[in-house]
């Protein structure tokens, strides 16, 4: 008889705990982290986000929804942009270390990294699209490192 209240409370608490941990907690983490990541990854606002979506859709042939695309973008670029070893927001760390909702094939991944390598663009650039470095920047980088590379024997 004394175990009946304990048993009833366990029957109520265990399913509620399961639901909150597996359903509600990840959604809370996602919402709080996305608010912070949007400020970091899209400093110029909504037009920058729509440009990313448009570019990503053209790369993948519109196979994914906007939510899936943004999830992938937030996690990949967030891991590149945020130094997770330093003091970082708890929600951002939790969100960034969960798997992405979509999987890209090899060629799509390469195109993603080529396109968004230096995203977000610096404030002094007036370029509207996302593209790789120009030939002049590549030649300058090669010219700077060529003397260093020639000193090393193979």
C-alpha positions in Angstrom: 0.0 0.0 0.0 2.8 2.4 0.8 4.4 1.8 -2.7 1.3 2.8 -4.6 1.9 6.6 -4.5 5.6 6.0 -5.4 4.6 3.8 -8.3 2.0 6.3 -9.6 4.5 9.1 -9.4 7.1 7.1 -11.3 4.6 6.2 -14.0 4.0 9.9 -14.5 7.5 11.2 -14.1 9.4 8.8 -16.4 7.4 9.4 -19.6 7.4 13.2 -18.9 11.2 13.1 -18.4 11.7 11.1 -21.6 9.5 13.5 -23.6 11.3 16.6 -22.3 14.8 15.3 -22.8 14.3 13.8 -26.3 11.8 16.2 -27.8 11.7 19.5 -26.0 15.3 20.0 -25.0 16.8 19.7 -28.6 14.2 22.2 -29.9 15.1 24.6 -27.1 18.8 24.3 -27.8 18.2 24.8 -31.5 16.1 28.0 -31.0 18.5 29.6 -28.6 21.6 28.8 -30.7 20.1 29.9 -34.0 19.3 33.3 -32.5 23.0 33.8 -31.6 24.3 32.2 -34.8 22.2 34.4 -37.1 23.7 37.5 -35.5 27.2 36.1 -36.1 26.8 34.6 -39.6 24.4 37.1 -41.1 25.6 40.5 -39.9 24.0 42.3 -42.9 20.6 40.9 -42.2 17.9 39.0 -44.0 19.1 39.6 -47.6 22.3 37.8 -46.8 20.4 34.8 -45.6 18.2 34.7 -48.7 21.3 34.9 -50.9 22.8 31.9 -49.1 19.6 30.0 -49.6 19.4 30.9 -53.2 23.1 29.9 -53.8 22.7 26.6 -51.8 19.5 25.7 -53.8 21.3 26.2 -57.1 24.2 24.0 -55.8 22.0 21.1 -54.7 19.2 21.4 -57.3 16.5 22.4 -54.7 16.5 19.0 -53.1 16.3 20.3 -49.5 14.0 22.6 -47.6 15.0 26.0 -46.3 15.1 24.7 -42.7 17.4 21.8 -43.7 19.7 24.1 -45.7 20.0 26.6 -42.9 20.6 23.9 -40.3 23.5 22.6 -42.4 24.9 26.1 -43.0 24.6 27.1 -39.3 26.4 24.0 -38.2 29.2 23.9 -40.7 29.9 27.6 -40.8 29.3 27.9 -37.1 32.0 25.3 -36.4 34.4 27.3 -38.7 33.5 30.7 -37.3 33.1 30.0 -33.5 36.1 29.1 -31.5 34.5 26.3 -29.4 37.6 25.9 -27.2 37.2 29.4 -25.8 34.3 30.7 -23.8 31.3 30.0 -26.1 27.6 30.2 -25.4 26.4 26.9 -23.9 23.5 26.7 -26.4 25.7 27.2 -29.4 28.1 24.5 -28.3 25.3 22.0 -27.8 23.8 22.9 -31.2 27.0 22.8 -33.2 27.9 19.3 -31.9 24.7 17.7 -33.1 24.6 16.0 -36.5 23.3 17.9 -39.5 19.8 17.1 -40.8 21.1 16.6 -44.4 24.0 14.8 -46.0 25.6 16.2 -49.1 27.5 14.1 -51.6 31.2 14.8 -52.2 30.8 17.2 -55.1 28.2 19.2 -53.3 30.4 19.4 -50.2 33.4 20.6 -52.3 31.2 23.2 -54.0 29.9 24.3 -50.5 33.4 24.9 -49.2 34.5 26.7 -52.3 31.5 28.9 -52.3 31.3 29.8 -48.6 34.9 29.5 -47.6 35.3 33.2 -46.7 31.7 33.8 -45.7 30.6 36.3 -44.2 32.4 38.7 -46.4 34.2 41.6 -44.8 32.4 44.9 -44.5 34.8 46.7 -46.9 34.0 44.3 -49.8 31.4 45.3 -52.3 31.1 42.0 -53.9 27.5 40.8 -54.0 27.9 37.1 -54.8 29.9 34.4 -53.1 32.9 33.4 -55.0 36.4 32.2 -54.5 39.4 34.5 -54.4 40.4 36.1 -57.6 43.5 35.2 -59.5 45.4 38.3 -58.3 44.8 37.3 -54.6 45.9 33.7 -55.4 49.1 35.0 -57.2 49.9 37.3 -54.3 49.6 34.4 -51.8 51.7 32.2 -54.0 54.3 34.9 -54.4 54.5 35.4 -50.6 55.0 31.7 -49.8 57.1 30.6 -52.8 60.4 31.5 -51.1 59.5 29.6 -48.0 58.5 26.5 -50.1 61.7 26.5 -52.1 63.8 26.3 -48.9 62.4 22.9 -48.0 64.0 19.8 -49.6 61.8 17.0 -50.8 
